[in-house]
Amino acid sequence: MADPDEIMLDAEMRMDGAVEAFHRELAGVRTGRAHPSLIEGLQVEHYGQTQPLNQLGTINAPEARLLAVQVWDAGAVQSVVKAIQTSDLGLNPNIDGQLIRLPIPQLTEERRREFVRMVHQKAEDARVAVRNVRRHSHDDLRKGERDGDMTQDDLRDYEGDLQKLTDSHTGLIDEAMKRKEEELLEL
């Protein structure tokens, strides 16, 4: 049986991972402003392998409503264009040699609401991930109590700490969701 403190530390690290994954997913949601994180993780099929876009070229935002991708390999340009077109970002690439320009269109109210719903769904998925970590850690703590590694009072204390940890992480998720929602609805 693992030490209860190790179980709590592991739970905290895994919950932190769920929150970080949620932040990365939020970075990929378009808000009407150009930002390289919008497309850098986009998976591109090239030469039979799938790679993130940021490994095939340089991504920058020369203007507030424009992204530019300088593809390093001329043979990869069409693969990058295809990946951008098949993504759910709604961007139309303009090709100029090895430079791909992506104008960021103004979001319609309907599209903004759609993105808000998507952010809410991603937030719920992140909260579920945090609660799953809590459930697994709780099971490990109960197993320790059954095995005689801790008393019922210790178990109750650890359960309270685990719930506080869960609440703080779901709070972080909710805060990030609200910030992203405000960004999306900002005109």
N, CA, C and O of each residue as an XYZ file, in Angstrom:
748
protein
N       0.840     -1.186      0.000
C       0.000      0.000      0.000
C       0.880      1.243      0.000
O       1.869      1.329      0.728
N       0.505      2.178     -0.814
C       1.237      3.438     -0.891
C       0.915      4.302      0.326
O      -0.167      4.201      0.906
N       1.842      5.125      0.690
C       1.681      6.068      1.782
C       0.549      7.047      1.440
O       0.487      7.520      0.305
N      -0.345      7.366      2.383
C      -1.450      8.289      2.092
C      -0.969      9.652      1.588
O      -1.622     10.270      0.748
N       0.170     10.117      2.101
C       0.702     11.394      1.627
C       1.127     11.291      0.161
O       0.974     12.244     -0.603
N       1.663     10.123     -0.227
C       2.028      9.911     -1.627
C       0.782      9.882     -2.509
O       0.789     10.401     -3.625
N      -0.277      9.275     -2.000
C      -1.540      9.234     -2.747
C      -2.044     10.659     -2.966
O      -2.485     10.996     -4.065
N      -1.984     11.487     -1.943
C      -2.451     12.872     -2.056
C      -1.570     13.673     -3.019
O      -2.076     14.465     -3.814
N      -0.262     13.466     -2.944
C       0.656     14.160     -3.840
C       0.406     13.743     -5.290
O       0.393     14.578     -6.195
N       0.209     12.437     -5.494
C      -0.082     11.932     -6.835
C      -1.404     12.515     -7.350
O      -1.507     12.894     -8.516
N      -2.406     12.585     -6.479
C      -3.701     13.149     -6.869
C      -3.542     14.602     -7.275
O      -4.120     15.039     -8.270
N      -2.760     15.354     -6.509
C      -2.565     16.769     -6.833
C      -1.858     16.920     -8.190
O      -2.239     17.765     -8.999
N      -0.841     16.107     -8.431
C      -0.121     16.197     -9.710
C      -1.037     15.844    -10.885
O      -0.998     16.497    -11.928
N      -1.855     14.815    -10.708
C      -2.752     14.412    -11.792
C      -3.846     15.456    -12.023
O      -4.240     15.696    -13.165
N      -4.336     16.074    -10.954
C      -5.331     17.137    -11.108
C      -4.709     18.358    -11.788
O      -5.338     18.997    -12.632
N      -3.460     18.675    -11.409
C      -2.752     19.772    -12.077
C      -2.623     19.488    -13.564
O      -2.765     20.390    -14.390
N      -2.355     18.233    -13.904
C      -2.252     17.839    -15.307
C      -3.564     18.032    -16.045
O      -3.569     18.471    -17.195
N      -4.674     17.711    -15.401
C      -5.985     17.896    -16.031
C      -6.264     19.372    -16.269
O      -6.812     19.739    -17.309
N      -5.891     20.225    -15.314
C      -6.105     21.663    -15.471
C      -5.219     22.205    -16.593
O      -5.671     23.021    -17.396
N      -3.967     21.760    -16.655
C      -3.056     22.209    -17.711
C      -3.559     21.769    -19.085
O      -3.494     22.536    -20.045
N      -4.054     20.553    -19.180
C      -4.601     20.068    -20.454
C      -5.790     20.932    -20.877
O      -5.956     21.228    -22.060
N      -6.611     21.332    -19.915
C      -7.747     22.202    -20.216
C      -7.264     23.554    -20.732
O      -7.832     24.092    -21.683
N      -6.223     24.104    -20.115
C      -5.672     25.386    -20.574
C      -5.152     25.273    -22.008
O      -5.342     26.184    -22.814
N      -4.495     24.153    -22.323
C      -4.003     23.955    -23.694
C      -5.163     23.866    -24.674
O      -5.084     24.405    -25.778
N      -6.231     23.196    -24.285
C      -7.397     23.094    -25.167
C      -8.035     24.467    -25.373
O      -8.468     24.788    -26.480
N      -8.096     25.267    -24.329
C      -8.675     26.606    -24.457
C      -7.855     27.483    -25.405
O      -8.406     28.320    -26.120
N      -6.547     27.285    -25.406
C      -5.689     28.088    -26.285
C      -6.021     27.832    -27.751
O      -5.773     28.686    -28.602
N      -6.576     26.668    -28.048
C      -6.925     26.332    -29.425
C      -8.304     26.797    -29.848
O      -8.717     26.547    -30.981
N      -9.023     27.468    -28.964
C     -10.358     27.961    -29.310
C     -10.217     29.395    -29.810
O      -9.662     30.250    -29.120
N     -10.711     29.644    -30.985
C     -10.560     30.937    -31.655
C     -11.426     32.004    -31.004
O     -12.593     31.765    -30.691
N     -10.845     33.189    -30.803
C     -11.589     34.291    -30.191
C     -11.739     35.483    -31.115
O     -12.291     36.503    -30.703
N     -11.271     35.394    -32.342
C     -11.359     36.525    -33.255
C     -10.050     37.277    -33.364
O      -9.876     38.105    -34.259
N      -9.121     36.993    -32.451
C      -7.781     37.593    -32.509
C      -6.803     36.510    -32.917
O      -6.946     35.350    -32.529
N      -5.813     36.893    -33.697
C      -4.803     35.945    -34.151
C      -3.824     35.653    -33.019
O      -3.311     36.570    -32.377
N      -3.576     34.388    -32.787
C      -2.583     33.959    -31.809
C      -2.010     32.634    -32.289
O      -2.777     31.740    -32.648
N      -0.689     32.475    -32.308
C      -0.085     31.242    -32.818
C      -0.591     29.960    -32.149
O      -0.647     28.915    -32.797
N      -0.959     30.019    -30.871
C      -1.429     28.819    -30.178
C      -2.719     28.272    -30.783
O      -3.098     27.127    -30.536
N      -3.382     29.101    -31.571
C      -4.623     28.684    -32.220
C      -4.391     27.492    -33.139
O      -5.246     26.613    -33.247
N      -3.227     27.459    -33.807
C      -2.987     26.393    -34.786
C      -1.722     25.584    -34.532
O      -1.482     24.603    -35.235
N      -0.908     25.960    -33.554
C       0.381     25.291    -33.407
C       0.273     23.805    -33.089
O       1.170     23.041    -33.447
N      -0.773     23.382    -32.441
C      -0.933     21.967    -32.120
C      -1.706     21.182    -33.170
O      -1.942     19.985    -33.001
N      -2.101     21.843    -34.248
C      -2.853     21.202    -35.324
C      -2.041     20.054    -35.905
O      -0.884     20.247    -36.278
N      -2.622     18.869    -35.987
C      -1.915     17.690    -36.471
C      -1.906     17.657    -37.996
O      -2.954     17.753    -38.635
N      -0.705     17.519    -38.574
C      -0.531     17.516    -40.027
C       0.010     16.160    -40.461
O       1.014     15.683    -39.932
N      -0.659     15.552    -41.420
C      -0.219     14.281    -41.996
C       0.755     14.608    -43.122
O       0.381     15.203    -44.132
N       2.027     14.204    -42.928
C       3.051     14.519    -43.922
C       4.056     13.369    -43.993
O       4.575     12.925    -42.969
N       4.320     12.898    -45.195
C       5.236     11.767    -45.425
C       4.866     10.566    -44.562
O       5.743      9.888    -44.028
N       3.578     10.305    -44.428
C       3.111      9.135    -43.687
C       3.180      9.275    -42.179
O       2.899      8.314    -41.463
N       3.544     10.432    -41.685
C       3.607     10.649    -40.243
C       2.730     11.837    -39.861
O       2.501     12.737    -40.669
N       2.251     11.830    -38.639
C       1.448     12.932    -38.146
C       2.305     13.740    -37.174
O       2.880     13.204    -36.226
N       2.374     15.061    -37.442
C       3.176     15.950    -36.607
C       2.377     17.204    -36.291
O       1.496     17.592    -37.058
N       2.686     17.840    -35.158
C       2.057     19.137    -34.895
C       2.587     20.175    -35.880
O       3.739     20.103    -36.309
N       1.759     21.121    -36.227
C       2.113     22.145    -37.206
C       3.368     22.908    -36.815
O       4.163     23.270    -37.682
N       3.561     23.162    -35.515
C       4.726     23.949    -35.099
C       6.050     23.226    -35.328
O       7.107     23.831    -35.146
N       6.027     21.945    -35.723
C       7.249     21.230    -36.065
C       7.518     21.247    -37.564
O       8.541     20.734    -38.019
N       6.614     21.829    -38.326
C       6.783     21.903    -39.779
C       7.050     23.322    -40.264
O       7.384     23.524    -41.432
N       6.908     24.294    -39.394
C       7.132     25.675    -39.812
C       7.033     26.639    -38.656
O       6.723     26.264    -37.525
N       7.307     27.898    -38.970
C       7.243     28.964    -37.984
C       5.876     29.639    -38.065
O       5.406     29.984    -39.149
N       5.253     29.819    -36.918
C       3.931     30.433    -36.864
C       4.055     31.769    -36.148
O       4.628     31.841    -35.061
N       3.519     32.832    -36.755
C       3.499     34.119    -36.071
C       2.233     34.880    -36.431
O       1.501     34.508    -37.348
N       1.997     35.942    -35.695
C       0.817     36.782    -35.913
C       1.296     38.193    -36.247
O       1.453     39.020    -35.349
N       1.532     38.480    -37.536
C       2.042     39.801    -37.906
C       1.018     40.923    -37.690
O       1.394     42.082    -37.512
N      -0.258     40.581    -37.706
C      -1.325     41.559    -37.473
C      -2.326     40.948    -36.501
O      -2.281     39.750    -36.222
N      -3.215     41.768    -35.995
C      -4.193     41.295    -35.012
C      -5.156     40.264    -35.586
O      -5.687     39.437    -34.844
N      -5.390     40.300    -36.899
C      -6.360     39.397    -37.505
C      -5.724     38.532    -38.590
O      -6.398     38.133    -39.539
N      -4.428     38.241    -38.456
C      -3.734     37.452    -39.469
C      -2.687     36.562    -38.814
O      -1.906     37.007    -37.973
N      -2.687     35.295    -39.218
C      -1.632     34.365    -38.831
C      -0.810     34.056    -40.070
O      -1.352     33.980    -41.172
N       0.477     33.881    -39.902
C       1.354     33.512    -41.013
C       2.131     32.265    -40.618
O       2.690     32.188    -39.524
N       2.158     31.291    -41.522
C       2.905     30.060    -41.295
C       3.975     29.977    -42.374
O       3.660     29.867    -43.559
N       5.236     30.030    -41.968
C       6.349     29.862    -42.902
C       6.753     28.397    -42.824
O       7.416     27.980    -41.875
N       6.351     27.612    -43.829
C       6.629     26.177    -43.850
C       8.071     25.978    -44.299
O       8.500     26.569    -45.291
N       8.819     25.154    -43.579
C      10.230     24.964    -43.882
C      10.440     24.085    -45.114
O      11.367     24.321    -45.889
N       9.600     23.085    -45.299
C       9.738     22.146    -46.420
C       8.650     22.456    -47.448
O       7.460     22.394    -47.139
N       9.066     22.788    -48.666
C       8.097     23.130    -49.715
C       7.127     21.981    -49.980
O       5.979     22.222    -50.352
N       7.560     20.760    -49.798
C       6.693     19.605    -50.012
C       5.608     19.458    -48.962
O       4.649     18.711    -49.157
N       5.752     20.163    -47.855
C       4.782     20.051    -46.763
C       3.671     21.088    -46.856
O       2.703     21.025    -46.099
N       3.798     22.042    -47.774
C       2.826     23.141    -47.847
C       1.408     22.606    -48.056
O       0.494     23.000    -47.332
N       1.213     21.728    -49.022
C      -0.127     21.203    -49.296
C      -0.678     20.402    -48.113
O      -1.877     20.449    -47.840
N       0.187     19.670    -47.414
C      -0.256     18.913    -46.237
C      -0.730     19.859    -45.130
O      -1.720     19.583    -44.452
N      -0.020     20.967    -44.954
C      -0.397     21.952    -43.936
C      -1.730     22.591    -44.313
O      -2.612     22.745    -43.469
N      -1.871     22.962    -45.584
C      -3.115     23.582    -46.051
C      -4.291     22.640    -45.831
O      -5.353     23.058    -45.370
N      -4.097     21.373    -46.161
C      -5.170     20.385    -45.992
C      -5.558     20.249    -44.517
O      -6.743     20.174    -44.190
N      -4.563     20.217    -43.631
C      -4.846     20.096    -42.199
C      -5.629     21.311    -41.690
O      -6.535     21.171    -40.868
N      -5.276     22.490    -42.178
C      -5.980     23.709    -41.751
C      -7.416     23.691    -42.261
O      -8.343     24.046    -41.533
N      -7.597     23.278    -43.507
C      -8.938     23.268    -44.093
C      -9.847     22.230    -43.445
O     -11.050     22.460    -43.319
N      -9.293     21.095    -43.032
C     -10.128     20.049    -42.437
C     -10.357     20.260    -40.944
O     -11.173     19.563    -40.342
N      -9.641     21.221    -40.332
C      -9.860     21.501    -38.913
C     -11.204     22.209    -38.753
O     -11.792     22.669    -39.732
N     -11.679     22.293    -37.528
C     -12.968     22.953    -37.275
C     -12.797     24.434    -36.954
O     -13.671     25.044    -36.337
N     -11.668     25.014    -37.374
C     -11.393     26.424    -37.076
C     -12.074     27.385    -38.039
O     -12.259     28.557    -37.710
N     -12.447     26.913    -39.217
C     -13.121     27.776    -40.189
C     -12.189     28.800    -40.820
O     -12.609     29.921    -41.108
N     -10.931     28.432    -41.038
C      -9.956     29.338    -41.637
C      -9.682     28.929    -43.075
O      -9.614     27.740    -43.385
N      -9.521     29.931    -43.970
C      -9.187     29.678    -45.370
C      -7.767     30.150    -45.638
O      -7.505     31.352    -45.649
N      -6.846     29.209    -45.856
C      -5.454     29.595    -46.075
C      -5.214     30.203    -47.456
O      -5.805     29.775    -48.447
N      -4.330     31.217    -47.504
C      -3.856     31.804    -48.753
C      -2.391     31.404    -48.898
O      -1.583     31.675    -48.009
N      -2.044     30.762    -50.015
C      -0.698     30.247    -50.205
C       0.129     31.222    -51.041
O      -0.321     31.705    -52.080
N       1.342     31.501    -50.571
C       2.287     32.338    -51.300
C       3.651     31.661    -51.188
O       4.446     32.000    -50.311
N       3.920     30.704    -52.077
C       5.152     29.925    -52.005
C       5.110     29.038    -50.779
O       4.233     28.184    -50.653
N       6.068     29.242    -49.864
C       6.103     28.467    -48.633
C       5.475     29.218    -47.465
O       5.521     28.761    -46.323
N       4.892     30.365    -47.759
C       4.215     31.155    -46.731
C       2.705     30.965    -46.866
O       2.137     31.129    -47.945
N       2.082     30.622    -45.770
C       0.628     30.451    -45.755
C       0.065     31.537    -44.850
O       0.426     31.640    -43.677
N      -0.821     32.342    -45.413
C      -1.474     33.394    -44.631
C      -2.869     32.923    -44.257
O      -3.591     32.359    -45.080
N      -3.236     33.159    -43.010
C      -4.547     32.757    -42.509
C      -5.261     33.981    -41.948
O      -5.056     34.338    -40.788
N      -6.099     34.630    -42.761
C      -6.869     35.747    -42.212
C      -7.905     35.219    -41.221
O      -8.592     34.234    -41.490
N      -8.005     35.874    -40.097
C      -8.951     35.475    -39.052
C     -10.220     36.301    -39.248
O     -10.220     37.501    -38.973
N     -11.304     35.673    -39.720
C     -12.533     36.440    -39.943
C     -13.197     36.830    -38.619
O     -13.010     36.189    -37.586
N     -13.970     37.896    -38.697
C     -14.743     38.332    -37.533
C     -15.746     37.239    -37.188
O     -16.391     36.683    -38.077
N     -15.879     36.932    -35.906
C     -16.818     35.897    -35.483
C     -18.242     36.447    -35.473
O     -18.491     37.560    -35.010
N     -19.170     35.645    -35.991
C     -20.577     36.018    -35.906
C     -21.076     35.691    -34.498
O     -20.445     34.928    -33.767
N     -22.198     36.269    -34.135
C     -22.768     36.015    -32.812
C     -23.076     34.524    -32.644
O     -22.843     33.947    -31.582
N     -23.600     33.917    -33.701
C     -23.933     32.496    -33.644
C     -22.676     31.651    -33.427
O     -22.689     30.707    -32.637
N     -21.586     31.992    -34.133
C     -20.329     31.245    -34.011
C     -19.728     31.452    -32.619
O     -19.151     30.527    -32.047
N     -19.863     32.661    -32.077
C     -19.377     32.922    -30.722
C     -20.100     32.025    -29.717
O     -19.477     31.416    -28.848
N     -21.423     31.956    -29.852
C     -22.217     31.110    -28.939
C     -21.825     29.642    -29.085
O     -21.790     28.903    -28.101
N     -21.533     29.227    -30.309
C     -21.100     27.846    -30.562
C     -19.765     27.571    -29.857
O     -19.579     26.516    -29.250
N     -18.841     28.535    -29.946
C     -17.556     28.378    -29.272
C     -17.728     28.369    -27.755
O     -17.025     27.636    -27.060
N     -18.653     29.172    -27.236
C     -18.910     29.185    -25.796
C     -19.420     27.814    -25.349
O     -18.999     27.298    -24.314
N     -20.329     27.228    -26.135
C     -20.820     25.886    -25.800
C     -19.670     24.874    -25.815
O     -19.602     23.992    -24.958
N     -18.770     25.008    -26.793
C     -17.637     24.101    -26.878
C     -16.717     24.276    -25.657
O     -16.211     23.291    -25.120
N     -16.504     25.506    -25.224
C     -15.674     25.774    -24.046
C     -16.324     25.167    -22.804
O     -15.637     24.589    -21.961
N     -17.642     25.296    -22.692
C     -18.349     24.705    -21.550
C     -18.190     23.180    -21.551
O     -18.005     22.573    -20.496
N     -18.262     22.570    -22.727
C     -18.106     21.119    -22.816
C     -16.686     20.702    -22.426
O     -16.497     19.722    -21.707
N     -15.696     21.448    -22.902
C     -14.305     21.141    -22.545
C     -14.096     21.308    -21.036
O     -13.369     20.530    -20.418
N     -14.728     22.316    -20.450
C     -14.615     22.537    -19.007
C     -15.241     21.372    -18.246
O     -14.688     20.907    -17.249
N     -16.377     20.909    -18.710
C     -17.027     19.772    -18.039
C     -16.150     18.527    -18.148
O     -16.030     17.769    -17.186
N     -15.542     18.313    -19.305
C     -14.636     17.170    -19.470
C     -13.459     17.270    -18.500
O     -13.042     16.265    -17.925
N     -12.925     18.471    -18.317
C     -11.810     18.669    -17.385
C     -12.251     18.428    -15.949
O     -11.519     17.828    -15.162
N     -13.457     18.899    -15.605
C     -13.967     18.651    -14.242
C     -14.163     17.154    -14.005
O     -13.880     16.652    -12.918
N     -14.644     16.447    -15.022
C     -14.823     14.993    -14.897
C     -13.465     14.324    -14.682
O     -13.350     13.399    -13.878
N     -12.437     14.790    -15.399
C     -11.099     14.224    -15.223
C     -10.610     14.429    -13.790
O     -10.027     13.524    -13.193
N     -10.850     15.620    -13.242
C     -10.437     15.909    -11.862
C     -11.212     15.017    -10.893
O     -10.636     14.480     -9.946
N     -12.510     14.860    -11.126
C     -13.314     14.008    -10.232
C     -12.898     12.539    -10.338
O     -12.961     11.806     -9.351
N     -12.477     12.109    -11.520
C     -11.990     10.730    -11.669
C     -10.713     10.522    -10.862
O     -10.530      9.471    -10.249
N      -9.838     11.510    -10.860
C      -8.624     11.425    -10.046
C      -9.019     11.324     -8.578
O      -8.452     10.526     -7.831
N      -9.996     12.138     -8.165
C     -10.459     12.088     -6.771
C     -10.989     10.692     -6.429
O     -10.682     10.135     -5.375
N     -11.793     10.142     -7.346
C     -12.389      8.825     -7.088
C     -11.314      7.748     -6.935
O     -11.383      6.926     -6.022
N     -10.319      7.752     -7.832
C      -9.253      6.746     -7.761
C      -8.423      6.917     -6.486
O      -8.064      5.933     -5.839
N      -8.128      8.147     -6.136
C      -7.355      8.406     -4.920
C      -8.156      8.017     -3.685
O      -7.615      7.471     -2.723
N      -9.439      8.302     -3.725
C     -10.318      7.934     -2.611
C     -10.331      6.412     -2.442
O     -10.266      5.907     -1.321
N     -10.415      5.695     -3.548
C     -10.386      4.225     -3.477
C      -9.074      3.734     -2.869
O      -9.069      2.805     -2.061
N      -7.964      4.358     -3.259
C      -6.655      3.969     -2.712
C      -6.589      4.245     -1.214
O      -6.057      3.441     -0.448
N      -7.138      5.396     -0.802
C      -7.145      5.725      0.628
C      -8.000      4.724      1.407
O      -7.602      4.276      2.482
N      -9.150      4.377      0.882
C     -10.018      3.393      1.567
C      -9.345      2.035      1.664
O      -9.476      1.333      2.667
N      -8.625      1.675      0.613
C      -7.904      0.398      0.624
C      -6.860      0.428      1.743
O      -6.674     -0.565      2.447
N      -6.180      1.564      1.906
C      -5.208      1.707      2.984
C      -5.851      1.585      4.347
O      -5.266      1.011      5.265
N      -7.050      2.120      4.484
C      -7.762      2.016      5.758
C      -8.184      0.573      6.021
O      -8.086      0.093      7.151
N      -8.650     -0.116      4.989
C      -9.036     -1.530      5.138
C      -7.834     -2.408      5.485
O      -7.946     -3.371      6.244
N      -6.663     -2.047      4.901
C      -5.452     -2.828      5.155
C      -4.824     -2.513      6.506
O      -3.855     -3.157      6.909
N      -5.372     -1.528      7.202
C      -4.869     -1.185      8.521
C      -3.719     -0.198      8.498
O      -3.045     -0.025      9.514
N      -3.472      0.456      7.373
C      -2.378      1.420      7.279
C      -2.748      2.764      7.910
O      -1.871      3.577      8.202
N      -4.049      2.999      8.120
C      -4.488      4.253      8.754
C      -5.798      4.006      9.483
O      -6.489      3.017      9.237
N      -6.122      4.917     10.377
C      -7.357      4.796     11.138
C      -8.501      5.449     10.356
O      -8.285      6.121      9.348
N      -9.719      5.231     10.850
C     -10.881      5.847     10.207
C     -10.808      7.372     10.333
O     -11.221      8.089      9.422
N     -10.292      7.859     11.440
C     -10.144      9.309     11.614
C      -9.156      9.876     10.594
O      -9.392     10.934     10.010
N      -8.045      9.157     10.387
C      -7.065      9.594      9.381
C      -7.703      9.596      7.996
O      -7.500     10.514      7.201
N      -8.479      8.549      7.728
C      -9.142      8.447      6.431
C     -10.064      9.640      6.222
O     -10.076     10.237      5.146
N     -10.840      9.991      7.252
C     -11.753     11.124      7.157
C     -10.984     12.428      6.893
O     -11.412     13.261      6.094
N      -9.851     12.591      7.572
C      -9.023     13.790      7.362
C      -8.503     13.839      5.923
O      -8.563     14.883      5.274
N      -7.994     12.713      5.431
C      -7.479     12.674      4.052
C      -8.598     12.886      3.030
O      -8.396     13.533      2.003
N      -9.778     12.333      3.323
C     -10.916     12.536      2.412
C     -11.282     14.020      2.340
O     -11.582     14.538      1.264
N     -11.255     14.698      3.487
C     -11.539     16.139      3.505
C     -10.501     16.918      2.708
O     -10.841     17.826      1.950
N      -9.232     16.555      2.885
C      -8.163     17.217      2.127
C      -8.313     16.956      0.635
O      -8.087     17.848     -0.183
N      -8.696     15.729      0.281
C      -8.885     15.367     -1.125
C     -10.033     16.166     -1.733
O      -9.954     16.589     -2.886
N     -11.096     16.372     -0.964
C     -12.223     17.156     -1.466
C     -11.825     18.619     -1.646
O     -12.225     19.254     -2.622
N     -11.040     19.158     -0.709
C     -10.564     20.542     -0.840
C      -9.696     20.689     -2.087
O      -9.799     21.680     -2.809
N      -8.844     19.697     -2.333
C      -7.988     19.697     -3.512
C      -8.834     19.666     -4.788
O      -8.560     20.390     -5.745
N      -9.846     18.833     -4.785
C     -10.752     18.732     -5.931
C     -11.478     20.052     -6.163
O     -11.574     20.527     -7.295
N     -11.987     20.638     -5.085
C     -12.710     21.911     -5.201
C     -11.814     23.015     -5.746
O     -12.255     23.818     -6.569
N     -10.562     23.065     -5.297
C      -9.660     24.121     -5.771
C      -9.362     23.939     -7.256
O      -9.289     24.922     -7.994
N      -9.189     22.702     -7.702
C      -8.892     22.467     -9.117
C     -10.116     22.720    -10.004
O      -9.977     23.264    -11.099
N     -11.291     22.340     -9.553
C     -12.478     22.651    -10.353
C     -12.715     24.157    -10.374
O     -13.237     24.689    -11.354
N     -12.335     24.848     -9.297
C     -12.424     26.310     -9.280
C     -11.508     26.940    -10.324
O     -11.889     27.898    -10.995
N     -10.295     26.398    -10.458
C      -9.370     26.894    -11.478
C      -9.941     26.692    -12.874
O      -9.811     27.558    -13.739
N     -10.571     25.549    -13.085
C     -11.191     25.256    -14.384
C     -12.318     26.241    -14.654
O     -12.431     26.776    -15.757
N     -13.148     26.479    -13.652
C     -14.273     27.407    -13.819
C     -13.791     28.829    -14.110
O     -14.379     29.525    -14.937
N     -12.722     29.263    -13.431
C     -12.181     30.601    -13.677
C     -11.680     30.735    -15.113
O     -11.958     31.727    -15.786
N     -10.939     29.727    -15.573
C     -10.411     29.765    -16.938
C     -11.553     29.748    -17.949
O     -11.486     30.423    -18.976
N     -12.592     28.981    -17.661
C     -13.743     28.917    -18.561
C     -14.418     30.283    -18.654
O     -14.779     30.722    -19.746
N     -14.591     30.953    -17.523
C     -15.241     32.266    -17.523
C     -14.412     33.300    -18.278
O     -14.961     34.113    -19.021
N     -13.087     33.271    -18.089
C     -12.219     34.205    -18.820
C     -12.332     33.990    -20.323
O     -12.416     34.950    -21.089
N     -12.333     32.719    -20.744
C     -12.418     32.421    -22.171
C     -13.788     32.821    -22.719
O     -13.890     33.322    -23.839
N     -14.823     32.602    -21.940
C     -16.182     32.989    -22.348
C     -16.264     34.505    -22.546
O     -16.858     34.977    -23.516
N     -15.668     35.260    -21.628
C     -15.661     36.717    -21.761
C     -14.908     37.147    -23.023
O     -15.341     38.054    -23.734
N     -13.782     36.487    -23.291
C     -13.006     36.783    -24.501
C     -13.840     36.529    -25.749
O     -13.832     37.318    -26.694
N     -14.553     35.422    -25.732
C     -15.353     35.045    -26.907
C     -16.512     36.014    -27.150
O     -16.829     36.326    -28.298
N     -17.132     36.482    -26.095
C     -18.302     37.327    -26.237
C     -17.946     38.801    -26.385
O     -18.810     39.632    -26.666
N     -16.660     39.120    -26.192
C     -16.192     40.495    -26.337
C     -16.230     40.884    -27.821
O     -15.769     40.131    -28.679
N     -16.780     42.058    -28.111
C     -16.886     42.477    -29.510
C     -15.769     43.371    -29.924
O     -15.721     43.806    -31.075
